[in-house]
């Protein structure tokens, strides 16, 4: 006769084989099926089975069943983070975010808490695929990525979070530039300047700042505000001399007998004093 432990292992193997075969033909999961006869490990393996076959919604359901049937087990904790991952793989971002947040709430000091926070941030970040989309998502991505960076600075996700934070920040600047260019093309110069000013003042570390200064020069020249135009040129010449925007600004200003020099007392001259002269008062 079979020993007790070995017999249990054989029975468990038969159960999991039948379990995996139950959806193998159609590729669909019967969610009315009772899973109470299966161990959390067997249900977990079924979730992995579906996840490997890109049946992410089914995988998430199996992982959620472990959380429901075995709420205080170590398997429930593992299943919860896999639930968040499965939903994210299926681009079900709200459910991915909800599962990740539950993990953070239940297991804030666990080693996978950093990954849960990272998944939460990705649930916003991965929807930012073009600057024309809702910028509220970008703000939420920035906030969630900042949490990864500040709360889990030693985690393996912190470096990637920093890179994605910079890209998301760049997206916000890109949106301001897009609107500013729109106003500039339609000769709404004051409205355009307001957008370029946001980039120059609040997004100085992004790749859009040099162009924002050049576009501001164009707008100010159109308004006949020569001091502001020359001061924007002075900042551009000091910080972005190697950029194409510097060359264009130099040609534009000198063609009108103007210089790339700080002049007058305006918001740009204040930035010039701070960034170039180091004068903060």
Protein Blocks (a to p, Z undefined) as FASTA:
>chain_A
ZZfklmmmmmmmmmmmmmmmmmmmnopacfkbcfklpcfklmmmmmmmmmmnopaklmmm
mmmmmmmmmmmbmklmmmmmmmmmmmmmnopaklmmmmmmmmmmmmmmbmklmmmmmmmm
mmmmmmmmbfkbcfklmmmmmmmmmmmmmmmmmbmklmmmmmmmmmmmmmmmmmmmmmmm
mmmmnopaklmmmmmmmmmmmmmmbmklmmmmmmmmmmmmmnopaklmmmmmmmmmmmmm
mpmklmmmmmmmmmnopacddedjdfklmmmmmmmnopaZZ
